[in-house]
Amino acid sequence: MKLSHIKNYEKAVSQLKKAVQAPPKNDLERDGVIQRFEFCYELAWKSLSDVIAEEGGSAASPRVAFRTAGQMNLIENVELWMELTDDRNIITHTYDLNTAQKLIATIYKTYAPLLIDLSKNLSIYAKKYSPKND
């Protein structure tokens, strides 16, 4: 099984955990948290796509990956993952201060814990299905 996305996801989530330990003190820290959120998002759906492929399916987009992962019980609350996807798309394409301030609060309260939980599930999956020498 291709584990590079999962390993990179675990590293990205570790960095996100550090970033959300305290509220951002300035614009630079806020932007850093948002960037780490975006990294985690990209690696989350790509990791899930790898797992889905390993199970014989396919997920060529984030929404398909999250829906399929929900069916596989890798994630809970698929609708929240759809909201996360919407917010990620908004911040990526229409970045402004008000949007960033709203998103940062949601990252701290909702999305960081969601991404951390996925990391735990993917880690268990990777250990279960990886070769002993991986």
Beta strands, then each sheet from edge to edge (+ up, - down):
end
